[in-house]
Amino acid sequence: MTHTDPAANPMAQSEPVEQRFAPVTEEVKKLEGTEIIEQGTLAGEDILEALKDVIDPELGINIVDLGLVYGVTISPENAIRLNMTLTSAACPLTDVIERQAEMILAEFSSEVSINWVWLPPWGPDRITTDGRDQLRALGFNV
């Protein structure tokens, strides 16, 4: 068995080692079923409020109240990424909704991306109280 000089082996030193990386902590907020991560200077609530101007062409209700927006992430550089779904993966109006969302959010950031997600699948339980009221006004039984 050989013994080495602790001074020759930096791993054997008993002094505390400087931590070079700060732990990453993200605060995830939830607003009416939508996860919000804010790392930049934009407010996730403002993004959701703006997205209420994006109307689902088939139902005539905004995408936030329909529960189609699963998450909003704002990067440290204020890039916006949405995690969104549709009522059906075969929705022929995906491009229309995507363009509307990008146009509206261009007011906040030049970098807007949409990540289409299908799990968990959308269901009527994701519709907000306001969305249910709007659908009832249109004659839907929700």
Contact map, one row per residue, 1 for C-alpha under 8 A:
1110000000000000000000000000000000000000000000000000000000000000000000000000000000000000000000000000000000000000000000000000000000000000000000
1111000000000000000000000000000000000000000000000000000000000000000000000000000000000000000000000000000000000000000000000000000000000000000000
1111100000000000000000000000000000000000000000000000000000000000000000000000000000000000000000000000000000000000000000000000000000000000000000
0111110110000000000000000000000000000000000000000000000000000000000000000000000000000000000000000000000000000000000000000000000000000000000000
0011111110000000000000000000000000000000000000000000000000000000000000000000000000000000000000000000000000000000000000000000000000000000000000
0001111111011000000000000000000000000000000000000000000000000000000000000000000000000000000000000000000000000000000000000000000000000000000000
0000111111011000000000000000000000000000000000000000000000000000000000000000000000000000000000000000000000000000000000000000000000000000000000
0001111111000000000000000000000000000000000000000000000000000000000000000000000000000000000000000000000000000000000000000000000000000000000000
0001111111111000000000000000000000000000000000000000000000000000000000000000000000000000000000000000000000000000000000000000000000000000000000
0000011111111000000000000000000000000000000000000000000000000000000000000000000000000000000000000000000000000000000000000000000000000000000000
0000000011111000000000000000000000000000000000000000000000000000000000000000000000000000000000000000000000000000000000000000000000000000000000
0000011011111100000000000000000000000000000000000000000000000000000000000000000000000000000000000000000000000000000000000000000000000000000000
0000011011111110000000000000000000000000000000000000000000000000000000000000000000000000000000000000000000000000000000000000000000000000000000
0000000000011111000000000000000000000000000000000000000000000000000000000000000000000000000000000000000000000000000000000000000000000000000000
0000000000001111100000000000000000000000000000000000000000000000000000000000000000000000000000000000000000000000000000000000000000000000000000
0000000000000111110000000000000000000000000000000000000000000000000000000000000000000000000000000000000000000000000000000000000000000000000000
0000000000000011111000000000000000000000000000000000000000000000000000000000000000000000000000000000000000000000000000000000000000000000000000
0000000000000001111100000000000000000000000000000000000000000000000000000000000000000000000000000000000000000000000000000000000000000000000000
0000000000000000111111000000000000000000000000000000000000000000000000000000000000000000000000000000000000000000000000000000000000000000000000
0000000000000000011111000000000000000000000000000000000000000000000000000000000000000000000000000000000000000000000000000000000000000000000000
0000000000000000001111100000000000000000000000000000000000000000000000000000000000000000000000000000000000000000000000000000000000000000000000
0000000000000000001111110000000000000000000000000000000000000000000000000000000000000000000000000000000000000000000000000000000000000000000000
0000000000000000000011111000000000000000000000000000000000000000000000000000000000000000000000000000000000000000000000000000000000000000000000
0000000000000000000001111100000000000000000000000000000000000000000000000000000000000000000000000000000000000000000000000000000000000000000000
0000000000000000000000111110000000000000000000000000000000000000000000000000000000000000000000000000000000000000000000000000000000000000000000
0000000000000000000000011111000000001110000000000000000000000000000000000000000000000000000000000000000000000000000000000000000000000000000000
0000000000000000000000001111100000001100000000000000000000000000000000000000000000000000000000000000000000000000000000000000000000000000000000
0000000000000000000000000111110000111100000000000000000000000000000000000000000000000000000000000000000000000000000000000000000000000000000000
0000000000000000000000000011111000111000000000000000000000000000000000000000000000000000000000000000000000000000000000000000000000000000000000
0000000000000000000000000001111111110000000000000000000000000000000000000000000000000000000000000000000000000000000000000000000000000000000000
0000000000000000000000000000111111110000000010000000000000000000000000000000000000000000000000000000000000000000000000000000000000000000000000
0000000000000000000000000000011111000000000000000000000000000000000000000000000000000000000000000000000000000000000000000000000100000000000000
0000000000000000000000000000011111100000000000000000000000000000001001000000000000000000000000000000000000000000000000000000010000000000000000
0000000000000000000000000000011111110000000000000000000000000000001011110000000000000000000000000000000000000000000000000000000000000000000000
0000000000000000000000000001111011111000000000000000000000000000000001110000000000000000000000000000000000000000000000000000000000000000000000
0000000000000000000000000001111001111100000100000000000000000000000000111000000000000000000000000000000000000000000000000000000000000000000000
0000000000000000000000000111100000111110000100000000000000000000000000111100000000000000000000000000000000000000000000000000000000000000000000
0000000000000000000000000111000000011111111100000000000000000000000000001111000000000000000000000000000000000000000000000000000000000000000000
0000000000000000000000000100000000001111100000000000000000000000000000001111010000000000000000000000000000000000000000000000000000000000000000
0000000000000000000000000000000000000111110000000000000000000000000000000111110000000000000000000000000000000000000000000000000000000000000000
0000000000000000000000000000000000000111111000000000000000000000000000000001010000000000000000000000000000000000000000000000000000000000000000
0000000000000000000000000000000000000101111101100000000000000000000000000100010000000000000000000000000000010000000000000000000000000000000000
0000000000000000000000000000000000000100111111100000000000000000000000000000000000000000000000000000000000000000000000000000000000000000000000
0000000000000000000000000000000000011100011111110000000000000000000000011100000000000000000000000000000000000000000000000000000000000000000000
0000000000000000000000000000001000000000001111111000000000000000000000000000000000000000000000000000000000000000000000000000000000000000000000
0000000000000000000000000000000000000000011111111100000000000000000000000000000000000000000000000000000000000000000000000000000000000000000000
0000000000000000000000000000000000000000011111111110000000000000000000010000000000000000000000000000000010010000000000000000000000000000000000
0000000000000000000000000000000000000000000111111111000000000001000000000000000000000000000000000000000000000000000000000000000000000000000000
0000000000000000000000000000000000000000000011111111100000000000000000000000000000000000000000000000000000000000000000000000000000000000000000
0000000000000000000000000000000000000000000001111111110000000000000000000000000000000000000000000000000110000000000000000000000000000000000000
0000000000000000000000000000000000000000000000111111110000000111000000000000000000000000000000000000100110000000000000000000000000000000000000
0000000000000000000000000000000000000000000000011111111000000111100000000000000000000000000000000000000000000000000000000000000000000000000000
0000000000000000000000000000000000000000000000001111111000000100000000000000000000000000000000000000000100000000000000000000000000000000000000
0000000000000000000000000000000000000000000000000111111100000110000000000000000000000000000000001001100100000000000000000000000000000000000000
0000000000000000000000000000000000000000000000000001111110011110000000000000000000000000000000001000000000000000000000000000000000000000000000
0000000000000000000000000000000000000000000000000000011111111110000000000000000000000000000000001000000000000000000000000000000000000000000000
0000000000000000000000000000000000000000000000000000001111111000000000000000000000000000000010000000000000000000000000000000000000000000000000
0000000000000000000000000000000000000000000000000000000111110000000000000000000000000000000000000000000000000000000000000000000000000000000000
0000000000000000000000000000000000000000000000000000000111111000000000000000000000000000000000000000000000000000000000000000000000000000000000
0000000000000000000000000000000000000000000000000000001111111100000000000000000000000000000000000000000000000000000000000000000000000000000000
0000000000000000000000000000000000000000000000000000001110111110110000000000000000000000000000000000000000000000000000000000000000100110000000
0000000000000000000000000000000000000000000000000011111100011111110000000000000000000000000000000000000000000000000000000000000000100000000000
0000000000000000000000000000000000000000000000000011011100001111111110000000000000000000000000000000000000000000000000000000000000000000000000
0000000000000000000000000000000000000000000000010011000000000111111110000000000000000000000000000000000000000000000000000000000000000000000000
0000000000000000000000000000000000000000000000000001000000001111111100000000000000000000000000000000000000000000000000000000001111100000000000
0000000000000000000000000000000000000000000000000000000000001111111100000000000000000000000000000000000000000000000000000001011100100000000000
0000000000000000000000000000000011000000000000000000000000000011111111000000000000000000000000000000000000000000000000000100011100000000000000
0000000000000000000000000000000000000000000000000000000000000011111111000000000000011110000000000000000000000000000000000100010000000000000000
0000000000000000000000000000000001000000000000000000000000000011001111110000000001111000000000000000000000000000000000000000000000000000000000
0000000000000000000000000000000011100000000000000000000000000000001111110000000001111000000000000000000000000000000000000000000000000000000000
0000000000000000000000000000000001111000000000000000000000000000000011111000000001110000000000000000000000000000000000000000000000000000000000
0000000000000000000000000000000001111000000100100000000000000000000011111100000111100000000000000000000000000000000000000000000000000000000000
0000000000000000000000000000000000011110000100000000000000000000000000111110000111000000000000000000000000000000000000000000000000000000000000
0000000000000000000000000000000000001111010100000000000000000000000000011111111110000000000000000000000000000000000000000000000000000000000000
0000000000000000000000000000000000000111000000000000000000000000000000001111111100000000000000000000000000000000000000000000000000000000000000
0000000000000000000000000000000000000111100000000000000000000000000000000111111000000000000000000000000000000000000000000000000000000000000000
0000000000000000000000000000000000000001000000000000000000000000000000000111111000000000000000000000000000000000000000000000000000000000000000
0000000000000000000000000000000000000011110000000000000000000000000000000111111100000000000000000000000000001010000000000000000000000000000000
0000000000000000000000000000000000000000000000000000000000000000000000000111111110000000000000000000000000001111000000000000000000000000000000
0000000000000000000000000000000000000000000000000000000000000000000000011110011111000000000000000000000000001011100000000000000000000000000000
0000000000000000000000000000000000000000000000000000000000000000000000011100001111100000000000000000000000000001111000000000000000000000000000
0000000000000000000000000000000000000000000000000000000000000000000011111000000111110000000000000000000000000001111000000000000000000000000000
0000000000000000000000000000000000000000000000000000000000000000000011110000000011111000000000000000000000000000011110000000000000000000000000
0000000000000000000000000000000000000000000000000000000000000000000111100000000001111100000000000000000000000000011110000000000000000000000000
0000000000000000000000000000000000000000000000000000000000000000000111000000000000111110100000000000000000000000000111001100000000000000000000
0000000000000000000000000000000000000000000000000000000000000000000100000000000000011111101001000000000000000000000001000100000000000000000000
0000000000000000000000000000000000000000000000000000000000000000000100000000000000001111101000000000000000000000000000000110000000000000000000
0000000000000000000000000000000000000000000000000000000000000000000000000000000000000111111000000000000000000000000000000100000000000000000000
0000000000000000000000000000000000000000000000000000000000000000000000000000000000001111111000000000000000000000000001000000000000000000000000
0000000000000000000000000000000000000000000000000000000000000000000000000000000000000001111100000000000000000000000000000000000000000000000000
0000000000000000000000000000000000000000000000000000000000000000000000000000000000000111111111000000000000000000000000000000000000000000000000
0000000000000000000000000000000000000000000000000000000000000000000000000000000000000000011111100000000000000000000000000000000000000000000000
0000000000000000000000000000000000000000000000000000000010000000000000000000000000000000001111111000000000000000000000000000000000000000000000
0000000000000000000000000000000000000000000000000000000000000000000000000000000000000100001111111100000000000000000000000000000000000000000000
0000000000000000000000000000000000000000000000000000000000000000000000000000000000000000000111111110000000000000000000000000000000000000000000
0000000000000000000000000000000000000000000000000000000000000000000000000000000000000000000011111111000000000000000000000000000000000000000000
0000000000000000000000000000000000000000000000000000011100000000000000000000000000000000000011111111100000000000000000000000000000000000000000
0000000000000000000000000000000000000000000000000000000000000000000000000000000000000000000001111111110000000000010000000000000000000000000000
0000000000000000000000000000000000000000000000000000000000000000000000000000000000000000000000111111111000000000000000000000000000000000000000
0000000000000000000000000000000000000000000000000000010000000000000000000000000000000000000000011111111100000000000000000000000000000000000000
0000000000000000000000000000000000000000000000000010010000000000000000000000000000000000000000001111111110000000000000000000000000000000000000
0000000000000000000000000000000000000000000000000000000000000000000000000000000000000000000000000111111111000001100000000000000000000000000000
0000000000000000000000000000000000000000000000000000000000000000000000000000000000000000000000000011111111100000000000000000000000000000000000
0000000000000000000000000000000000000000000000000110110000000000000000000000000000000000000000000001111111100000000000000000000000000000000000
0000000000000000000000000000000000000000000000100110000000000000000000000000000000000000000000000000111111111001000000000000000000000000000000
0000000000000000000000000000000000000000000000000000000000000000000000000000000000000000000000000000011111111111000000000000000000000000000000
0000000000000000000000000000000000000000000000000000000000000000000000000000000000000000000000000000001111111100000000000000000000000000000000
0000000000000000000000000000000000000000010000100000000000000000000000000000000000000000000000000000000011111100000000000000000000000000000000
0000000000000000000000000000000000000000000000000000000000000000000000000000011100000000000000000000000011111111000000000000000000000000000000
0000000000000000000000000000000000000000000000000000000000000000000000000000001000000000000000000000000001111111000000000000000000000000000000
0000000000000000000000000000000000000000000000000000000000000000000000000000011100000000000000000000000001001111100000000000000000000000000000
0000000000000000000000000000000000000000000000000000000000000000000000000000001111000000000000000000010011001111110000000000000000000000000000
0000000000000000000000000000000000000000000000000000000000000000000000000000000111000000000000000000010000000011111000000000000000000000000000
0000000000000000000000000000000000000000000000000000000000000000000000000000000011110000000000000100000000000001111100000000000000000000000000
0000000000000000000000000000000000000000000000000000000000000000000000000000000011110000000000000000000000000000111110000000000000000000000000
0000000000000000000000000000000000000000000000000000000000000000000000000000000000111000000000000000000000000000011111000000000000000000000000
0000000000000000000000000000000000000000000000000000000000000000000000000000000000111000000000000000000000000000001111110000000000000000000000
0000000000000000000000000000000000000000000000000000000000000000000000000000000000001100100000000000000000000000000111111100000000000000000000
0000000000000000000000000000000000000000000000000000000000000000000000000000000000000000000000000000000000000000000011111100000000000000000000
0000000000000000000000000000000000000000000000000000000000000000000000000000000000000000000000000000000000000000000011111100000000000000000000
0000000000000000000000000000000000000000000000000000000000000000000000000000000000001000000000000000000000000000000001111110000000000000000000
0000000000000000000000000000000000000000000000000000000000000000001100000000000000001111000000000000000000000000000001111111010000000000000000
0000000000000000000000000000000000000000000000000000000000000000000000000000000000000010000000000000000000000000000000001111111000000000000000
0000000000000000000000000000000000000000000000000000000000000000010000000000000000000000000000000000000000000000000000000111111000000000000001
0000000000000000000000000000000000000000000000000000000000000000000000000000000000000000000000000000000000000000000000000011111000000000000000
0000000000000000000000000000000010000000000000000000000000000000011100000000000000000000000000000000000000000000000000000111111100000000000000
0000000000000000000000000000000000000000000000000000000000000000111000000000000000000000000000000000000000000000000000000011111110110000000000
0000000000000000000000000000000100000000000000000000000000000000111000000000000000000000000000000000000000000000000000000000011111110000000000
0000000000000000000000000000000000000000000000000000000000000000100000000000000000000000000000000000000000000000000000000000001111111000000000
0000000000000000000000000000000000000000000000000000000000000000100000000000000000000000000000000000000000000000000000000000000111111100000000
0000000000000000000000000000000000000000000000000000000000001100110000000000000000000000000000000000000000000000000000000000001111111110000000
0000000000000000000000000000000000000000000000000000000000000000000000000000000000000000000000000000000000000000000000000000001111111111000001
0000000000000000000000000000000000000000000000000000000000000000000000000000000000000000000000000000000000000000000000000000000011111111100000
0000000000000000000000000000000000000000000000000000000000001000000000000000000000000000000000000000000000000000000000000000000001111111110000
0000000000000000000000000000000000000000000000000000000000001000000000000000000000000000000000000000000000000000000000000000000000111111111111
0000000000000000000000000000000000000000000000000000000000000000000000000000000000000000000000000000000000000000000000000000000000011111111111
0000000000000000000000000000000000000000000000000000000000000000000000000000000000000000000000000000000000000000000000000000000000001111111100
0000000000000000000000000000000000000000000000000000000000000000000000000000000000000000000000000000000000000000000000000000000000000111111100
0000000000000000000000000000000000000000000000000000000000000000000000000000000000000000000000000000000000000000000000000000000000000011111110
0000000000000000000000000000000000000000000000000000000000000000000000000000000000000000000000000000000000000000000000000000000000000011111111
0000000000000000000000000000000000000000000000000000000000000000000000000000000000000000000000000000000000000000000000000000000000000011001111
0000000000000000000000000000000000000000000000000000000000000000000000000000000000000000000000000000000000000000000000000001000000010011000111
